[in-house]
Structure formats: C-alpha cells, structure tokens
C-alpha cells in the first residue's frame, strides 16, 4: 500500500503512530443502539474525543463527526464515568496518514490486529478518483466499522470476541 501511495504522488502527512481507542456507551447500550459512536483515542501524547452520528446510506460512508482534544486522559474518562459512559470496546491500530499537495482529501493506512486497511477520506468524487488511481474499484470499498469487521473476523476464526488489541 505504501508503495502504491508513493507511486501515486502521496507523501507522509503523519508518521506511523499507535492509536489506542475506547468506544464508550451507557449500561443500556443507547449510544450504539442509536447508531452513534463516542470514542476516546490516545495517539502518542494526544487524547482525542470523537462523536460520530448515524451513518447515511450509500457507497461512501458519511456521518457527522465532532472532535476535540482533551488535556488529560484520566480526567476525561472520569467525566464520562460520571455520566455513566464506560468503555465497551477497545481497539488498537498503527496509523499513518498521507496526502497529495493541493487535494481535498487524505489517505490513512491502518495496521490492525485483523489486517491492514486503507481509508480514503474526502469528497466522494475525490475518493472515487483516488481509489481508481490506486488500483481499486467501488467493489473494493468497505464501509463497516472496525467493531463490525472484528466481529466478522472472530466468527470466521472461531474466536470469542473481546478487545481488538495487539498481543503483548
């Protein structure tokens, strides 16, 4: 994937970095039940809180996303615990980001415990053109979440689901 990106003129925007993610929900599962995501991510020294709204249908995954940086992981988690929001799924990935000068989107390469994935993020027309440049067609698009992909992977490998993390 990295060779394809270099050949297509992409350059590293952010070097490979371990991201540790916690999906949060209340005891009744209301967040996930509404098709929403509340996530706290550690990426190096950064703590990033993300809200994702319901997914809109179509070939491209579209959803509202709000994000902010928190200054302290433990304090952030204490606030959510006070609101009865607790971690329900933990997943890790090594992520690197790439872009081409002057273009409206970027590409991420995620190395996960269940495989390596490339994400194209930007306007639909840019995604389609970039996918084609990289040798992919719409038939190659995956819009499932990492949670959904992990559950399928566990089923296929006859493994009881837990957290999607790298072995120590």
Secondary structure, 3 states (H helix, E strand, C coil): CHHHHHHCCCEEEEEEEEEEEEEEECCCCHHHHCCCEEEEEEECCEEEEEEECCCECCCCCECCEEEEEECCHHHHHHHHHHCCCEEEEEEEEEEEEEECCCCCCEEEEEEECCEEEEEEECCHHHHHHHHHHCCCCHHHCCCCCHHHHHHHHHHHCCCCCCCECCCC
